[in-house]
Amino acid sequence: MNISILSIGDELLSGRTLNTNATWLGKNLTEIGCNVMEQTVIPDDESIIIKTLNTMIDTNKESCLIITGGLGPTEDDVTRESLFKYVGTEEKFDSEYWEYLSNRFKKFGIDIPQSNRNQALIPTTGEIIDNPIGSARGFKFKMGKSILFSLPGVPKEMKEMTRASILPWLHERSDKIFYSTTIRTTGIPESVLIEEISIALESDHGCTLGYYPSLFGVDIHVISEDKDLKDTLLNNIVSLLGDKVFTLEKENIEDVVVKIAQKKNITLSVAESCTGGLIGHRLTEVSGSSNAYKGGVVAYSNYSKINILGINEQILEEHGAVSEETAKEMAMRSRMMFSSDIGLSITGIAGPDGGSTEKPVGLVFIALSTEKGIKVREYKFGSNRTNNKLRTSQVALNWLRLEMQND
Amino acid sequence: MNISILSIGDELLSGRTLNTNATWLGKNLTEIGCNVMEQTVIPDDESIIIKTLNTMIDTNKESCLIITGGLGPTEDDVTRESLFKYVGTEEKFDSEYWEYLSNRFKKFGIDIPQSNRNQALIPTTGEIIDNPIGSARGFKFKMGKSILFSLPGVPKEMKEMTRASILPWLHERSDKIFYSTTIRTTGIPESVLIEEISIALESDHGCTLGYYPSLFGVDIHVISEDKDLKDTLLNNIVSLLGDKVFTLEKENIEDVVVKIAQKKNITLSVAESCTGGLIGHRLTEVSGSSNAYKGGVVAYSNYSKINILGINEQILEEHGAVSEETAKEMAMRSRMMFSSDIGLSITGIAGPDGGSTEKPVGLVFIALSTEKGIKVREYKFGSNRTNNKLRTSQVALNWLRLEMQND
């Protein structure tokens, strides 16, 4: 099915709000095999809305338009009115819904504002789309061969309603059903990855692939109308990439790290210098991570490296704070302090200043201490401070994953 | 000037990439007083590009279209070709630029791929827009009263070129010059903020205001054609809001905190429990923060609270890890350990699980220890783990700011 997305809202045009709705819709519609043709943003303006609907909707073609935004209770919200005019429907007041809404407000101890009355206005033709978590319901109209959905712009409500009412409807209407899985990889650049899986792609695999690179790795999206074909290619790619794949689920590497640690009953601690607490932050994004993550020290000064971690001053003087030796000491001492099974450490030059010819900005040492001993690795990232921290945290978490997985 | 934005790229429609370019352009164009009328995303498809250009450009009206994306060297990039066809210009090969480009690649030790040759193709009419950091140059065409810019989609390059070539051009052409300042506030909800500044807004102030709320606070954008009027309203709002305003610059609260600490020669340390390292991460996002931020302990377990921070076990047993008493101990001991001037601590229940009737999810204690004594505050946030951590970090950094500012 060909789909267009129309986002309505002044705040999107003026850059006050990032249009994450359109991206989310694009991703979820593409995943079930829809073809997103166009995405447009226009202001909260009745004449522009009606003009745009006339341009975007071709009633002779089987297609679908999803509108988001402008269904709120305030005066700027004119989508409902404009839409009813475009469709040519009368409106009536849904007193049952008004009563329901008034009661819901009362539960929160609020008298419902009269401005919310317009959210109880419904068309005499078309359908209502329930909103389980907000007051603005959506609408569905059929215009010739074209179907038109209108949803509120609040992302949480829009997503909930799309999941409940639109995606299943599109699935059902589609003569095709699509099967898809996302392979999440890290530690391998996109170009090398494509080379490594090229043998699997040479065959007539019957799937469509999408590559989604980010600072954290490359996601490969495999989609097919044939479940077996999808699974076959998926398995081929996964076996070619080996442990570069960290999950086939919708989760991040910190989720995988915490899961493995919990399963294997391994405890972790971290001594961070240049990442400043980012690794602790990421690990504690996982609900229930306190089983596995015991804590960490952000040793951002030599003082704290010496007095809190207990590193010998001579090591710092001889080799510097950013060195193999210091990284090893930090990992070992973190493990001892927190009496954790694994101690991870990071020391580096985040930039953009503070580098030298010998030790350039972006130089990072990561060390892992376990009961078996201490290992250290050296990396060179770029000059962007935030990117360096993010990349370093991903590489370190991935090392933790592999260490525990292969143990 | 009325402006439309056209983003070209399959990856934007399929939700693989969030369209931050359009948001950035919207914000920066609105700030200089332009009116962003429409923003559209279409695929890398020649016939669709040409059809859309025909629809979006009205050569009889003074207006401007900014196109981003599709100027890369690969086969999917068809913007240049399509644009030249639409404009009706011949193309020629710019051998001087090709030589320059080849040399630039050589510097990085790479032989320039032949596919890059199309980036040296230029139109016989129109202008070239230099790209100081990438290989894809942009174009500028005049079509009747309408002006058309085409820029690469790589955000860094797009922004650099817009700043260098488009914003100044728009400024110059505009019969109006706009003056604007963004007032960044935190610790006050949007509705209360509007009430508090209402007296300033009652007068005929001659400015346009925009409110940009986020988890971290509300930004107020004040814009006017008259610099004095802008400054007058700005000063009125700032004096009404007092220390709710943390900056009038383009910076975050962690930048302000580090700046004040450096200026006043104050050192900081942090003991984090539920934020897991996020505050350290935010402070170390500021380049040069090591002057002020000595480090921290992520005391994510009772073990680490007792054995590393040295908190009396009895306090934890009597009052619990999430309590006023524990927070105070954490702040004090962090200050001692790092021998910093200020010790900040956070303990709370990030959620979504782990709450009780007495201590619900979202309960957070923040404490500050200075040479004058220890203060503690209690907060109740929601049930979303990430939001709780982000909100807590902002409140804590804001407290640090106020403590140092008023000292």
Interface residues (C-beta under 8 A of the other chain):
Chain A: L12 L13 S14 G15 R16 T17 L18 N19 T20 A22 T23 W24 L25 G26 K27 N28 L29 T30 V36 M37 E38 Q39 T40 V41 I42 P43 T55 G210 Y212 V270 E272 C274 T275 G276 G277 L278 I279 G280 H281 L283 T284 E285 S287 G288 S289 S290 Y293 K294 G295 G296 V297 V298 A299 Y300 S301 Y303 S304 N307 I308 M337 F338 S339 A350 G351 P352 D353 R385 T386 K389
Chain B: L12 L13 S14 G15 R16 T17 L18 N19 T20 A22 T23 W24 L25 G26 K27 N28 L29 T30 V36 M37 E38 Q39 T40 V41 I42 P43 T55 G210 Y212 V270 E272 C274 T275 G276 G277 L278 I279 G280 H281 L283 T284 E285 S287 G288 S289 S290 Y293 K294 G295 G296 V297 V298 A299 Y300 S301 Y303 S304 N307 I308 M337 F338 S339 A350 G351 P352 D353 R385 T386 K389
